[in-house]
Amino acid sequence: MLPKYSYHANTFSNPFGQRYWMTEKGCAAAAASGGGGLKGIIAGGITGGIEICITYPTEYVKTQLQLDEKGERKKYKGIVDCVKQTVSQRGLPGLYRGLSVLIYGSIPKSAARFGAFESLKNHMKSENGQLNTSAKLLSGLGAGICEAVVAVTPMETIKVKFINDQRSAHPKFKGFFHGVSEIIKAEGIGGIYKGLTATILKQGSNQAIRFYVLLSLKDLYTGKDPNKTVPKPIVGVFGAIAGAASVFSNTPLDVLKTRMQGLEASKYRNTADCALQILKNEGIHAFYKGTVPRLGRVCLDVGITFMIYDSFMDLFNKLFVRH
C-alpha cells in the first residue's frame, strides 16, 4: 500500500521518502551523505550549475597547463601567463571555453554520485546509522566510479577536446553540439569515452577521499551526537579540506586523464604508456602540472558544493515531511 501524504502544519508531506540523516543528524549530514533520488538530482544539479560558473576559469587554466608540453612546443610560462594570453587572444569569455559541457553534465553527474553513495551507504551503515572507516571509503569509491562511467568521462573528454581545439590557430568546433558531432563523426562514440580507466581511477579516489574526510570531520565536530548539526560555514571549510586532500593525493591521475582525453591522445597506446612517456620525456614533476590552479578550484568547488547542497537539503526538509 502506498504511504499517505497530506498537507499539515504549514509543511508538505515528503514524496521523496524518509532518510535517517534527516531526523538523526539534520541537513548538514545530508550534504555529506548525498540525499539521493529526485531530491539529490534537484539539489545537486542546481548546486553544480552555480559552482561551475564560479570556478570554471581555474579549471580552464589548469587544463591548459596540463596540456602544455616541454621544449619548443611549450606555450605558457605559468598560471598568470596562461590567463594573460587567453584574455589577450580571446577576451574574458575565452576563460569560459567549454563551460557549456560541464553545465550540461552537472545534473547526471550529481545524480550518479549521490544516488550511488546513498545506495552503498544504506548497505554498509550500522544499526545506529553510522558509517565506519571502510564503509566511508568504499561508499565514496563506488560513487566516484559510478559518476565516472555515467557522466564524467564523456563530459570531461568533450571539455578537454574543446579546450585543446581552442589552442589551435584555427579552431574547428563552432559550438557544443557541432563539436560533439565532429568528435563522434571522426572517432565514433568511443571518441567521447577516451581515458575511461584514468577517469575511473581519478573519480573513484576523489570521492573516496572527499567523503571519508568530510564525514570524519563532521563526526569529530559533532562527537557523533545525532542531535548536533554542523553550521553551513563549517561544512564549507570541511569541504575545502576534503578537496585539498584529494588534490594532493591524485593530481598525477588527473594529468593522465587530461592527456588521454586531449586531441593528441592517439600518440599514447593506453594509460600506462601515457604515464611512461610523460615520466621519460618530461620527468616526474610533470605529473603535478596544474596543481596550484586545481587546488584553488577544487577547494572552492567542494566547499561551495556541500554548503549549497546542504542549504537545499535544509529547504527540502522544511517543505516536505512524511506523516
Salt bridges, closest charged atoms under 4 A:
GLU59 OE2 - LYS62 NZ 3.28
GLU59 OE2 - LYS159 NZ 2.17
GLU59 OE1 - ARG297 NE 2.57
ASP68 OD2 - LYS74 NZ 3.88
ASP68 OD1 - ARG167 NH2 3.74
GLU69 OE2 - LYS267 NZ 3.03
GLU118 OE2 - ARG19 NE 2.39
GLU147 OE1 - ARG113 NE 2.79
GLU156 OE1 - LYS159 NZ 3.02
GLU156 OE1 - LYS257 NZ 3.02
ASP165 OD2 - ARG97 NH2 3.66
GLU182 OE2 - HIS178 NE2 3.81
GLU182 OE2 - LYS185 NZ 3.48
GLU187 OE2 - LYS161 NZ 3.37
ASP219 OD1 - LYS25 NZ 3.13
ASP219 OD2 - LYS136 NZ 2.95
ASP254 OD2 - LYS62 NZ 3.00
ASP254 OD1 - LYS202 NZ 2.98
ASP254 OD1 - LYS257 NZ 4.00
ASP254 OD2 - ARG294 NE 3.53
GLU264 OE2 - ARG73 NH2 2.61
GLU264 OE1 - LYS267 NZ 3.81
ASP273 OD1 - ARG269 NH2 3.47
GLU282 OE2 - ARG259 NH1 3.01
GLU282 OE1 - LYS289 NZ 3.22
ASP301 OD2 - ARG297 NH1 3.28
ASP310 OD2 - LYS232 NZ 3.82
ASP314 OD2 - LYS232 NZ 3.65
